[in-house]
Amino acid sequence: MNALTDNDLIKAAAVLDALGNDVRLRIFRILVQNSNTGITPTDISKQMDGMPRNTLSFHLSLLSNVGLCSVVKNGKQAFYKPDCRTVREVTKFLLTDCCEGGCQC
């Protein structure tokens, strides 16, 4: 059995809390769909039915703060990309010790 630290629990809870909001989950899915090139807030807003920029900025900041996305600036434009490594880490955390009891996942 792996020993999980308090930091593991806190980080996983923060990531799951961020994705537990339907708006942020939808934004994250848009980021994943555009992971090769990144996507600008303007284009995200269009896919979110014209979500106001300040509202979108709030949600993107929260996703960024928990490590679910990053921003790359190119001149005046910002391109957001998902950080799938964080999703993998949380998935691994959730499944820690899963099959040691004999189950077949």
CORBEL-V426002 format. One record per residue. N is the residue number from 1. PHI is phi in whole degrees, 0 to 359 (* if undefined). PSI is psi in degrees with one decimal (999 if undefined). Layout:
# CORBEL-V426002
n=N phi=PHI psi=PSI
n=N phi=PHI psi=PSI
This chain:
# CORBEL-V426002
n=1 phi=* psi=134.0
n=2 phi=276 psi=139.4
n=3 phi=276 psi=120.5
n=4 phi=269 psi=138.1
n=5 phi=267 psi=165.5
n=6 phi=300 psi=-36.8
n=7 phi=297 psi=-38.7
n=8 phi=301 psi=-45.8
n=9 phi=295 psi=-43.4
n=10 phi=295 psi=-45.1
n=11 phi=296 psi=-46.4
n=12 phi=299 psi=-42.0
n=13 phi=297 psi=-40.2
n=14 phi=294 psi=-43.0
n=15 phi=295 psi=-46.7
n=16 phi=295 psi=-35.3
n=17 phi=297 psi=-43.4
n=18 phi=297 psi=-43.1
n=19 phi=280 psi=-9.9
n=20 phi=283 psi=-5.8
n=21 phi=264 psi=126.6
n=22 phi=299 psi=-34.2
n=23 phi=293 psi=-47.4
n=24 phi=293 psi=-35.3
n=25 phi=296 psi=-41.1
n=26 phi=295 psi=-43.1
n=27 phi=299 psi=-44.3
n=28 phi=299 psi=-41.0
n=29 phi=299 psi=-38.9
n=30 phi=297 psi=-42.0
n=31 phi=299 psi=-43.9
n=32 phi=298 psi=-41.8
n=33 phi=294 psi=-20.4
n=34 phi=243 psi=28.5
n=35 phi=293 psi=-27.2
n=36 phi=292 psi=-42.0
n=37 phi=254 psi=-19.1
n=38 phi=83 psi=169.4
n=39 phi=214 psi=142.0
n=40 phi=279 psi=156.1
n=41 phi=303 psi=-35.2
n=42 phi=300 psi=-44.9
n=43 phi=289 psi=-34.2
n=44 phi=296 psi=-44.9
n=45 phi=302 psi=-41.9
n=46 phi=300 psi=-40.9
n=47 phi=285 psi=-15.3
n=48 phi=258 psi=30.6
n=49 phi=58 psi=40.1
n=50 phi=76 psi=32.2
n=51 phi=307 psi=133.0
n=52 phi=303 psi=144.6
n=53 phi=302 psi=-41.0
n=54 phi=293 psi=-35.3
n=55 phi=292 psi=-44.8
n=56 phi=298 psi=-42.3
n=57 phi=301 psi=-41.7
n=58 phi=302 psi=-49.0
n=59 phi=292 psi=-40.9
n=60 phi=296 psi=-38.6
n=61 phi=297 psi=-42.4
n=62 phi=295 psi=-43.3
n=63 phi=298 psi=-40.1
n=64 phi=293 psi=-41.9
n=65 phi=298 psi=-29.6
n=66 phi=264 psi=4.0
n=67 phi=87 psi=17.0
n=68 phi=271 psi=-13.2
n=69 phi=206 psi=163.5
n=70 phi=224 psi=163.3
n=71 phi=238 psi=137.6
n=72 phi=240 psi=124.9
n=73 phi=265 psi=135.9
n=74 phi=230 psi=95.5
n=75 phi=69 psi=-126.2
n=76 phi=271 psi=-8.9
n=77 phi=266 psi=144.7
n=78 phi=247 psi=132.7
n=79 phi=244 psi=125.1
n=80 phi=263 psi=139.2
n=81 phi=227 psi=148.8
n=82 phi=285 psi=153.2
n=83 phi=252 psi=89.7
n=84 phi=292 psi=-19.1
n=85 phi=301 psi=-40.5
n=86 phi=297 psi=-41.8
n=87 phi=297 psi=-42.0
n=88 phi=299 psi=-42.7
n=89 phi=297 psi=-42.6
n=90 phi=291 psi=-39.1
n=91 phi=298 psi=-44.3
n=92 phi=300 psi=-43.0
n=93 phi=301 psi=-46.3
n=94 phi=297 psi=-32.4
n=95 phi=264 psi=2.4
n=96 phi=304 psi=131.6
n=97 phi=72 psi=7.5
n=98 phi=300 psi=-53.4
n=99 phi=265 psi=5.7
n=100 phi=290 psi=-18.2
n=101 phi=273 psi=2.3
n=102 phi=100 psi=-2.8
n=103 phi=290 psi=160.3
n=104 phi=242 psi=88.6
n=105 phi=285 psi=999
